[in-house]
Amino acid sequence: MSETERRRGPRPVRHGRAARGGAAAAALAALVGLAGCGTENVPGQTREVFPDVEIAYDEAIRHSVAEVPTGELTSLELRHADREPVWRSEVVADDGTLYVVRLSATTGRPLPPPETTPPPETPPPESPPPETTPPPETPSPESPPPETTPPPATLTPEPPPAPEGEASERTLTLLEEAKLLPEEAVRQVTKPEFGKVARIDLRRGEAGRVVWTVKVAAIRPENFHRYDVDAVTGEVLRRTPLPAPSG
């Protein structure tokens, strides 16, 4: 060691950029660990409600009403049929005719009504086949007929929904008294986070009020609720917890 170094004493340790970086990295790791504690997957929960549904309730309402000109929607429900989510709605035309519209909740396309299985036919009693006379032989043509090109196939539009009958007097009275559209009733509801509308119904509530009942599903069971919204004033009258959906 030189004479100059002995006079100055030991060189102090400098806390430079590397030391500060190490402390910052440690603090960041601690924050990440704390954040991870709050995002653990809870057993029995999914990241999204109805992940196979691509058509939201408001789109389903627009598609359903478009199927019935001058119609008004009174009910909308999300169902699962043959492993495919389906929006089923009831629309009343201006002449009082009730229509049931079924839409794919994945593509929005109209669906035909569910097929009903006809009863099995009773086979007729066996009888001997009638005697048939073979047709006379015809001479073969001298040359085959010219080949014809079939016309191009055309896409046939989906048929309109078939009427289900006349709407009841009760339903017609509810439509006359209601001032809010179903979409407006949903906007009055404070939806839980990640919640999705699963059903809307126009009905008669307590004290004779006309209400839109809105059923909202969310990830957590405690956020699965039904709301009663006054169809005239828009006031949220009731919020009722519902059992968590099975499956």
PyMOL commands that set and color helices and strands:
alter all, ss='L'
color gray80, all
select helices_A, chain A and resi 3-8+17-37+57-67+169-177+182-187+206-208+221-223
alter helices_A, ss='H'
color red, helices_A
select strands_A, chain A and resi 72-81+84-92+97-104+163-166+196-204+210-217+225-230+236-241
alter strands_A, ss='S'
color yellow, strands_A
deselect
rebuild
show_as cartoon
